[in-house]
Amino acid sequence: MIALYDTLTKRKAPLRPLVPGQVGIYLCGPTVYNSAHVGHARPEMTIDVLRRWLEASGLKATVVRNFTDVEDKIIKRAAELGEDPAALAARYAVEYVADMDSLDIKRPSIEPRVSETIPGIIDYIERLIAAGKAYASGGDVYFAVDSFPPYGQLSGQNVADLIAGARVDANEDKRSPADFALWKGAKAGEPSWPSPWGPGRPGWHIECSAMASQHLGPSFDIHGGGLDLVFPHHENEIAQSQALTGAGSFAQLWTHNGLIKVNGEKMAKSLGNFFLLGELVKRFDRETFRLFMLLTHYRSHINFELALGDDGKSVVGFTSLDDAEKRLDYFYTTLERLDQWAASAGVAGDDVAAPASDVLPEASDLDARMRAAMDDDLNTAQALADAGEGMKLANRLLDSGKGVAKDVRARTLARLRKDLRGVPCVLGLLTRPPRDFLDARRARLVARRGLDAAAIERRLADRDAARKSKDFKLSDDIRAELKALGVEVMDGPTGATWRVVD
Ligand SMILES: [Zn+2]
């Protein structure tokens, strides 16, 4: 059984789908006024992994992720660029989808947009007014926070403190400073839609309540998003929804992912430590980025480490991604070794894995441990640490079978070969033939170091000829010459291959 940490009750709770076998998930999506950055990838990756794990566990997942395409920031940016706000938002939504595709994040089942949900939002607001939970004032509509006594339960905020902390604007049409806008009357030149309260547009929070209930019903299983959305956004979503449909409705579990920090600091455009996904995906393999994210538990903050130049500002390296890429190289190299062993041992396919009792104890429960880690609040960090242990054991057995009975060694290797492609593949990792990744990475390192792959291949051919004519001095000299370039030559049963040393 899968358990997830629920922000509302502040404890891990088993996932009990409201409709057996099916899980409805809502994720707050981006405001599309700019290109997607590293921070956008975190909630998307978290929900992607959750969905993959649920599906691998035999459940059907429906993921609804919205696009906020009507919002102040969009209007402001469009005015700066002299562009139509709707066209600007549509353009960035297309780019966002392409960026998430490039990270191998599965597309949501449904991607509603505010601009296409206006009638549903107006209807929702009308029902809140009819229920005495909201009021129209000066062309706007506000949610009356004091009409919903449990307000503050998600974030632990106290309404009296909120009121005391709020600065009251003399022009406010609100009855209480804690109230928030459901509908904003249009200012001149802003995009607007007709409504019973005059032309205007929805406030931010109401869209998620309206879209979630429209596509998943008034009660659904999981609501996701970043920790930065707990207050006020998710608090307000709960208030709007439960004010209409009662306590216990709306999301059954609230999962919040941690944020991404850059060299220990908050990531913000104004700080200049802001990286666009499109740029990073060009430099690094998509799986590198995924591994980097999944090496940390989704609820923890991630530190995105950069190497800075002497000026303390210019970015000279992406330390975290370099490390993740090295780790991935180690994983794929191990899988390739296991495949080569299997080919030479005449082991075909992965249907030959021995029962747990017939292999070394360290390997016998590897798969069960990785699965248990994933069931325990999606602990990808633990599952990948377990996979790392399995890789280490595989390499030890491949290097030497010393002290291990020959048949136990063979059964253990066959089982590791299968299990190491089990849970990691569900997470979207280690899904390719190892050579594909290793060749692509080598090409990337060759380019970064300014090496000439064709020249290296030529020297390798010279070395091969030298070995055939038993000129071992020349063969050794060429090896040393390549080593000086950072290229390691590896002699194998099918001839020499080479890699760029990290
Ligand atoms: Zn939302």
Residues whose N, C-alpha, C, O or C-beta is under 5 A from the ligand:
A	BS01	ZN	C28 C208
